[in-house]
Amino acid sequence: MTQAEIETALTNELYKIAPDVSLDDIDRAGDLREEFDIDSMDFLNLVAALGKRFNLPMPEADYPQMSCFDDLVRYLVDKSP
């Protein structure tokens, strides 16, 4: 899967959680939870949805690698087959 496909998927999943926030208005290097005003449960739902969508394990130990939009994209690119 390409970086563009991953970014599209991440954007779609974030839209489900925070439909009022535009990706154009956020700092892609800023803390994901703050940029999208999501709580811990929303973050867990996001990670679970992405793991399911890409059929990838996303263990809790890896969550620090997913702190911002760009980090999460990089994480998924690195883990993709």
C-alpha positions as CSV (number, residue, x, y, z in Angstrom):
1,M,0.0,0.0,0.0
2,T,1.3,3.4,-0.9
3,Q,1.7,6.4,1.4
4,A,-1.1,8.2,-0.5
5,E,-3.5,5.3,0.2
6,I,-2.5,5.3,3.9
7,E,-3.0,9.0,4.2
8,T,-6.4,8.7,2.5
9,A,-7.4,5.9,4.9
10,L,-6.2,7.8,7.9
11,T,-8.0,10.9,6.8
12,N,-11.2,8.9,6.3
13,E,-11.0,7.3,9.8
14,L,-10.2,10.6,11.4
15,Y,-13.2,12.2,9.7
16,K,-15.4,9.5,11.3
17,I,-14.2,10.6,14.7
18,A,-13.8,14.3,14.2
19,P,-16.0,15.3,11.2
20,D,-15.7,19.1,11.9
21,V,-11.9,19.2,11.6
22,S,-10.3,19.6,8.2
23,L,-6.9,18.1,7.6
24,D,-5.9,21.4,5.8
25,D,-6.4,23.2,9.1
26,I,-4.1,21.0,11.3
27,D,-0.4,20.7,11.9
28,R,0.5,17.3,10.6
29,A,3.4,17.2,13.0
30,G,1.2,18.3,16.0
31,D,-0.1,16.0,18.6
32,L,-2.9,14.0,17.0
33,R,-5.2,14.1,20.0
34,E,-4.9,17.8,20.4
35,E,-5.2,18.6,16.7
36,F,-8.4,16.6,16.3
37,D,-9.6,17.1,19.9
38,I,-10.0,13.4,20.5
39,D,-9.8,11.6,23.7
40,S,-8.1,8.3,24.6
41,M,-11.1,6.2,23.6
42,D,-11.3,7.9,20.2
43,F,-7.6,7.3,19.7
44,L,-8.0,3.6,20.5
45,N,-10.9,3.4,18.1
46,L,-8.8,5.0,15.4
47,V,-5.9,2.6,15.9
48,A,-8.2,-0.4,16.0
49,A,-10.0,0.8,12.8
50,L,-6.6,1.2,11.0
51,G,-5.3,-2.1,12.2
52,K,-8.4,-3.8,11.0
53,R,-8.4,-1.9,7.7
54,F,-4.8,-2.8,6.9
55,N,-4.8,-6.2,8.7
56,L,-1.9,-5.1,10.8
57,P,-1.2,-5.6,14.5
58,M,-0.8,-2.3,16.2
59,P,0.2,-3.1,19.8
60,E,-0.1,-0.6,22.6
61,A,3.7,-0.5,23.0
62,D,3.8,1.2,19.6
63,Y,1.4,4.0,20.4
64,P,4.2,6.5,21.2
65,Q,5.2,6.1,17.5
66,M,1.7,7.3,16.5
67,S,1.6,10.7,18.2
68,C,1.0,12.8,15.1
69,F,-0.6,12.4,11.7
70,D,2.8,12.2,9.9
71,D,4.1,9.7,12.6
72,L,1.1,7.5,12.1
73,V,1.5,7.5,8.4
74,R,5.1,6.7,8.7
75,Y,4.3,3.9,11.2
76,L,1.8,2.3,8.8
77,V,4.1,2.7,5.8
78,D,6.9,0.9,7.7
79,K,4.6,-1.9,8.9
80,S,2.9,-2.4,5.5
81,P,3.9,-5.5,3.6
